[in-house]
C-alpha cells in the first residue's frame, strides 16, 4: 500500500496567502484603478466611468496572474499593494482637486 503524504503546512499557508492576495488585493487594485481612470480621463463623465469599469477586469486579471507568477507570497502581496497604494494616492489627489 502507498502511504499518503500530506503537503506541509507552510506550503498550504503560502498558497492560501496567494489566493487571498489575488482575490482581495486584486479586487482592491482593480477598483482603485477604475476610480482613477474615471476621475482622470478627459472625456464625458459617463464615458470615463464605463471605460474605468471595463478596464478594471484587465487590472484584476493582471493582479491574479501576478500573484501566482511570483516566487513568494510576500512578493505577491507587495506587487498588488504597491500599485493599490499608488492608485489610492492618485484617486485622493483627484478627489482633492475636484473639491477645490
N, C-alpha and C positions, 0 to 999 in steps of 0.2 A: 504494500500500500504506500502511496505517496503521502508525504506529510504536507499539510497546508502551511505555507509560510505567509505570515502577515506582513504587511508593509509597516515600516517603522512609524512611530507617532510623529516624528519630526517631518517626514515626507508628507504625511496626511495634513499636518498643520500648514505646511508650505503651499500645498495645493488649495486648501481652504482659504488661505490668505490671498492667493492669486485670484480665486473666484470672487472673493469679496472686493478686491481691488478692481476687477473687471466690471462687476455689476454695480457696486456703489460708486466707486471712483469714476468709472466710465459714464455713469448717468450724471454725476456732478459735472464732469468736464463737458459733456455734450450739452447740458442745459446752460452752463455758463457761456459756452461758445455761441449758442443760439441767441442768448441775450446780447452778447457783444455784437454779433452781426446785425441784429435787429436795431440796436442803438446807433451803430456807426455807418450803416450802408447809406449812400447818398441817393436814395430813391424814396418813393412814397412809403408811408408807414406800413401799409398792408403788404406791399411787395417785400419790404425788408423783413417783416415778421415771417412771411411764408418762406422766404429764402433761408432765414435763420433756422426755422423749424425743419426744413428739408435737409439742410446741411448737418443738423445735429445727428442724423443717422450715420453720416460718414465719420464724424468725430467719435461716436460711440463704437463703431466698428474698429476704428484705429486704436482706441483705448483697449478693447478686448484683445486685439491682435498683439498689441504691445505687452500686455500683462502675461501672455503665455509664451512670448518670444524671449523674454528676459531670462537671465541666468538665475537670478534670485528674486524672492518675493519682495525684498526691500527695494530693489531697483524697479520692480513693477509699481509699487506704491509711489516711489519718488517720481517715476515717469508719468504718472497720472496726476499726482497732486501738484507738481510744479506748473504744468500748463493750466490747471484749475486755478491756482493762485494768481497766475498772470491774467487769465480771463476775468477773475473776480476784481482785480485791480483796474483793468480796463473798463469793466462794466460800472464799477463805482465811480470812476472818473467821468464816464458818460452820464450817469445819473446826476453827478455833482454839476457838470457843465450845463445840463438841461434845466437845472433849478436856478442857475444864476443868470 
